[in-house]
Amino acid sequence: MDGKMKQDKMWVTMGPQHPFSHGLWTLRVEVDGEIITDAEPEVGYLHRGWEKECEQRDYQKIIPMADRLCYSASMTWSHLFCKVAEEALDIEVPERAQYLRVVADEICRLQSHLMWLAAVGTDVGNLTIFLWALREREFMLDLNVRLCGQRLTTNYPRIGGVRNDMPYYFERDCLRGIERFEKALWDILQLTDESSIFVGRMKGLGYITRKDVANLGITGPAMRGCGVDYDVRRDDPYDAYGELDFEVPVLKEGDAYSRYMIRIEEMFQSCKIIKQAMKKLESIPKTAPYRLKVPKCIPEGTHVAKMEDPRGESLMYLISDGTDQPYRLKVRSPVFVNVSASKHMVKGVRIADIPAIMAMIDMCLGETDR
């Protein structure tokens, strides 16, 4: 009987080219009928040797490379690289640059979450959500263009500040765009939350507890969706976040639907942060510096910096040897850890539930498989 039961189970390979995967990776699942009994996540199809390449480039030339770790979170990754270099140089960027970085980061968070929401729409079979979310994302990308001339790989942060001050019309366009988006987000919520299929495919699935989060190393919205009240922007503030008033959304249910709701509320909070930062910028003289002149070489030592990426806590570890190139640059991607947790989240569910569960991780394999 035991032998027959083992024969009834089989391994199914999902990926690397599969709509659910949001990139090149494989999830091998063992199924007993339609129920998943085991899983093995595999990455390695997209490896580019990013960290090794950084050892052969000047610090300034790494900034546009950091943009390409994840195209939907490019601003935060280049910001993080500049942040670890600034900590190594022991410098504080000008106040105007700090608020400009906050605005740029939150616009990046909005367009990243909208990209995620569009993907979730297709994952659960609702193309309208995909179209509406991408439409709103285009307005966020337009703000990127107005601020720094690029849609995705922005190349905007600099070691010591930002590349340029905001154009004279950016404040007007930014505030108008955010006010418009807040209304549009309520329309999207009606489209999603009033859909019994959309809600039903996420509630009660992919359940994780606070203990699971601690053991697996999960961070970001997936962590806050199971009751862990932690956000780097608030609890270990960087740049101007410590001067701004915003809430960190936390839910205790721990299922896929709670992770969806966390990201939705984060978008409302990002709008609140942007409006506050723009108001603060009004009180800072436009003649104030937005970038410092910094040395090309970084003193010898080891340095660490972290930020709140749209997907979780991102970290860079720098070893400098006193030259104008890093001796070692290590990236800690939140998605790498969250994808590794997929084995725990999909056990016991049906194979058709995998796309909805994994979509709540908001995978970006570019930053995962470097």
Secondary structure, DSSP 8 states (H G I E B T S, - for coil): -HHHHHHHEEEEEE-SS-GGGSSS-EEEEEEETTEEEEEEEE--SS---HHHHHTTS-HHHHHHHHHTT-GGGHHHHHHHHHHHHHHHHT----HHHHHHHHHHHHHHHHHHHHHHHHHHHHHTT-HHHHHHHHHHHHHHHHHHHHHHS-SSS---EETTEESS---TTHHHHHHHHHHHHHHHHHHHHHHHHT-HHHHHTTTT-S---HHHHHHHT--THHHHTTT----HHHHS--TTGGGS-------S--SHHHHHHHHHHHHHHHHHHHHHHHHHHHHS-TTS-SB----SS--SEEEEEEEEETTEEEEEEEEE-SSSSEEEEEEE-HHHHHHHTHHHHHTTSBGGGHHHHHHTT---HHHH--
